[in-house]
Amino acid sequence: MADFSNEISWFFSDNEKIEVIDEKSFICSKEFEEKFPSLTKLLKKARITKIKYENQNYQLFGWTNQFSKSFGWLCLEPRTEVEIDKTLHPDHILLLKNFGGITERWNEPEDTWLINLNNALTFEDTQIGFIGFEDYFNEMCQEEAIEVKVKPEEFISFAFEANGNITMYHKQTGEVLMFAADHFFDFITPYENYPEYTLYKIDNCNTFRDWVEIISDQWLNHIKN
């Protein structure tokens, strides 16, 4: 708790109001463990502290890195199926019933896809479409005489970078794309024939499940044995 408060002191406006409720181990459904084995392994290695701040419950997942320093995630609590009243992909619904998504990190490695994200995977922040980039996308395609076949309303944005880049998945297929109007990434490739600085495929990452598992492996690689 102290490591998070020191590293991300601005997240809570008054740290004295943080209430530590208890410590726990990660428990999940068998289906979750089978679908997300790397994430399950990562979360089971964590020191989990349940906290409360201004009527909002959070879970701190902390690990020790290879330099013997604490690092980890501030997460929301899982949701019940009744509470998940958005049309999300089944894999995302399964995840949210066991893990609430990431709202902040501390001492994060610089070689993971979570770097510079405001949040990822949370129910509260997921949105339909390209989050305001629809007009820009259409204009870019018109300039290059490219027929737009992608329908923004068929995608759910679930990871949001501070500079506006978003990662999304198709509601039916789970296919993952990134809308990156401002990037220097070397792990993405323009999607089909769409213009640069619009839609991209993430290399070796085809689905929502792939994205979650790759992120988990990236963090597992930094945990001290």
PLY file of the C-alpha trace (Angstrom):
ply
format ascii 1.0
element vertex 225
property float x
property float y
property float z
element edge 224
property int vertex1
property int vertex2
end_header
0.00 0.00 0.00
2.76 2.44 0.93
4.64 1.78 -2.32
1.56 2.60 -4.38
0.80 5.74 -2.35
4.38 6.97 -2.71
4.70 6.25 -6.43
1.23 7.37 -7.50
0.57 9.99 -4.84
-1.69 12.02 -7.13
-4.23 9.25 -7.83
-6.12 9.72 -4.55
-6.48 13.37 -3.58
-6.32 12.56 0.14
-4.35 9.43 0.98
-5.44 9.66 4.62
-8.96 8.71 3.48
-7.79 5.37 2.07
-9.20 2.54 4.16
-7.40 -0.81 4.11
-10.10 -3.48 4.37
-8.20 -6.77 4.18
-5.63 -8.88 2.37
-6.59 -11.83 0.22
-5.47 -14.40 -2.33
-6.72 -14.50 -5.90
-9.61 -16.88 -6.47
-11.22 -17.42 -9.87
-13.51 -19.75 -11.76
-12.19 -22.81 -13.56
-13.40 -21.34 -16.85
-11.38 -18.17 -16.23
-8.24 -20.16 -15.41
-8.61 -22.22 -18.59
-9.26 -19.19 -20.79
-6.59 -16.93 -19.23
-3.85 -19.19 -17.82
-1.09 -16.56 -17.85
-3.25 -13.92 -16.21
-4.34 -16.46 -13.60
-0.71 -17.34 -12.88
0.20 -13.66 -12.56
-2.69 -12.79 -10.26
-2.10 -15.82 -8.04
1.46 -14.61 -7.46
0.24 -11.21 -6.26
-0.06 -9.72 -2.81
-3.66 -8.50 -2.90
-4.87 -5.70 -0.65
-8.49 -4.63 -0.71
-8.92 -0.91 -0.09
-11.75 1.61 -0.06
-11.67 5.26 -1.04
-14.75 7.50 -1.04
-17.21 4.59 -1.33
-15.25 2.93 -4.15
-13.58 -0.42 -3.53
-10.27 -1.27 -5.19
-7.83 -4.15 -5.17
-4.07 -3.61 -5.15
-2.15 -6.40 -6.88
1.50 -6.14 -5.89
4.58 -8.12 -6.91
8.33 -7.88 -6.36
10.41 -7.21 -9.46
13.89 -8.45 -10.33
15.39 -5.43 -8.55
13.53 -6.33 -5.32
11.17 -3.38 -5.69
7.40 -3.44 -5.43
5.41 -2.99 -8.62
1.83 -3.62 -9.52
-1.70 -2.62 -10.43
-4.56 -0.73 -8.83
-7.69 -2.55 -9.98
-11.42 -2.35 -9.63
-13.37 -5.21 -8.11
-14.92 -7.94 -10.27
-18.55 -7.55 -11.29
-21.49 -9.90 -11.23
-23.03 -10.97 -14.52
-26.13 -8.91 -13.71
-23.97 -5.79 -13.33
-22.36 -6.28 -16.75
-25.11 -4.64 -18.76
-23.09 -3.79 -21.87
-22.83 -5.88 -25.04
-19.28 -7.15 -24.57
-17.47 -10.16 -26.00
-17.97 -13.30 -23.88
-14.26 -13.44 -23.03
-14.40 -9.90 -21.64
-17.49 -10.72 -19.60
-15.74 -13.80 -18.20
-12.72 -11.68 -17.28
-14.80 -9.01 -15.53
-16.59 -11.61 -13.41
-13.19 -12.59 -11.97
-11.01 -9.48 -12.34
-12.15 -5.86 -12.44
-9.58 -4.32 -14.78
-6.64 -1.96 -14.31
-6.98 1.70 -13.35
-3.33 2.51 -12.53
0.12 0.95 -12.18
3.23 1.72 -10.15
6.90 1.05 -10.95
5.74 -0.49 -14.21
8.22 -2.03 -16.67
8.79 0.02 -19.80
8.47 -2.91 -22.19
4.82 -3.79 -21.66
1.76 -2.69 -23.59
0.27 -1.11 -20.48
2.82 1.72 -20.55
1.15 5.14 -20.81
-2.36 3.71 -20.57
-4.90 5.56 -18.45
-6.79 2.33 -17.85
-7.47 -1.06 -19.40
-10.15 -3.74 -19.33
-12.49 -2.02 -16.84
-16.24 -2.26 -17.30
-16.70 1.40 -16.39
-14.47 2.71 -19.17
-15.36 0.41 -22.07
-17.07 2.26 -24.90
-18.54 1.45 -28.27
-16.67 2.68 -31.34
-13.53 4.71 -31.98
-14.14 7.25 -29.17
-14.35 10.40 -31.29
-12.01 9.30 -34.08
-14.81 8.32 -36.47
-14.80 11.58 -38.46
-11.00 11.68 -38.59
-10.96 8.07 -39.81
-13.50 8.75 -42.56
-11.67 11.89 -43.69
-8.33 10.05 -43.89
-9.93 7.27 -45.92
-11.65 9.74 -48.26
-8.35 11.53 -48.92
-6.82 8.26 -50.09
-9.98 7.04 -51.86
-10.24 4.01 -49.58
-13.60 2.34 -49.12
-14.51 2.10 -45.44
-15.71 -1.38 -44.60
-15.03 -1.31 -40.87
-18.04 -0.36 -38.74
-17.01 1.44 -35.53
-20.23 0.45 -33.76
-19.16 -3.19 -33.99
-16.08 -2.56 -31.82
-15.58 -2.13 -28.09
-12.71 0.11 -26.95
-11.15 -1.31 -23.78
-7.65 0.19 -23.35
-6.98 3.91 -23.48
-3.62 5.63 -23.89
-3.04 9.08 -22.43
-2.44 10.56 -25.91
-5.72 9.21 -27.28
-4.67 5.91 -28.87
-7.18 3.15 -28.17
-7.19 -0.63 -28.32
-10.47 -2.31 -29.23
-12.02 -5.63 -30.12
-14.84 -6.75 -32.40
-17.92 -7.54 -30.33
-18.59 -10.83 -32.10
-15.19 -12.18 -33.14
-12.94 -10.70 -30.44
-10.51 -9.50 -33.14
-8.21 -6.85 -31.68
-7.26 -3.63 -33.46
-5.58 -0.44 -32.36
-6.53 3.07 -33.44
-3.25 4.94 -33.20
-3.34 8.50 -34.50
-0.16 9.33 -32.55
2.41 6.59 -32.14
5.98 5.37 -32.53
5.19 1.70 -31.96
7.22 -0.97 -33.72
4.82 -3.81 -32.91
1.82 -2.75 -35.00
1.06 -3.02 -38.73
-1.49 -0.99 -40.75
-4.78 -2.87 -40.91
-5.61 -4.04 -44.44
-5.37 -0.99 -46.73
-6.35 1.70 -44.25
-4.18 4.85 -43.96
-1.27 5.25 -41.59
-2.18 6.69 -38.18
-5.60 5.07 -38.22
-6.29 1.35 -37.77
-3.57 -1.20 -36.97
-3.19 -4.87 -36.24
-1.01 -5.70 -33.26
1.73 -8.12 -34.31
1.14 -11.68 -33.09
-2.01 -10.62 -31.26
-5.26 -11.53 -32.97
-7.89 -11.57 -30.24
-8.88 -10.02 -26.93
-7.73 -13.17 -25.17
-4.33 -12.92 -26.90
-3.94 -9.31 -25.75
-4.70 -10.16 -22.12
-2.36 -13.14 -22.11
0.51 -11.27 -23.77
0.23 -8.45 -21.22
0.28 -11.04 -18.44
3.38 -12.75 -19.82
5.12 -9.38 -20.14
4.56 -8.73 -16.43
5.40 -12.28 -15.40
8.81 -11.81 -17.03
9.63 -9.07 -14.51
8.66 -10.89 -11.32
11.53 -11.92 -9.08
11.85 -15.69 -8.80
0 1
1 2
2 3
3 4
4 5
5 6
6 7
7 8
8 9
9 10
10 11
11 12
12 13
13 14
14 15
15 16
16 17
17 18
18 19
19 20
20 21
21 22
22 23
23 24
24 25
25 26
26 27
27 28
28 29
29 30
30 31
31 32
32 33
33 34
34 35
35 36
36 37
37 38
38 39
39 40
40 41
41 42
42 43
43 44
44 45
45 46
46 47
47 48
48 49
49 50
50 51
51 52
52 53
53 54
54 55
55 56
56 57
57 58
58 59
59 60
60 61
61 62
62 63
63 64
64 65
65 66
66 67
67 68
68 69
69 70
70 71
71 72
72 73
73 74
74 75
75 76
76 77
77 78
78 79
79 80
80 81
81 82
82 83
83 84
84 85
85 86
86 87
87 88
88 89
89 90
90 91
91 92
92 93
93 94
94 95
95 96
96 97
97 98
98 99
99 100
100 101
101 102
102 103
103 104
104 105
105 106
106 107
107 108
108 109
109 110
110 111
111 112
112 113
113 114
114 115
115 116
116 117
117 118
118 119
119 120
120 121
121 122
122 123
123 124
124 125
125 126
126 127
127 128
128 129
129 130
130 131
131 132
132 133
133 134
134 135
135 136
136 137
137 138
138 139
139 140
140 141
141 142
142 143
143 144
144 145
145 146
146 147
147 148
148 149
149 150
150 151
151 152
152 153
153 154
154 155
155 156
156 157
157 158
158 159
159 160
160 161
161 162
162 163
163 164
164 165
165 166
166 167
167 168
168 169
169 170
170 171
171 172
172 173
173 174
174 175
175 176
176 177
177 178
178 179
179 180
180 181
181 182
182 183
183 184
184 185
185 186
186 187
187 188
188 189
189 190
190 191
191 192
192 193
193 194
194 195
195 196
196 197
197 198
198 199
199 200
200 201
201 202
202 203
203 204
204 205
205 206
206 207
207 208
208 209
209 210
210 211
211 212
212 213
213 214
214 215
215 216
216 217
217 218
218 219
219 220
220 221
221 222
222 223
223 224
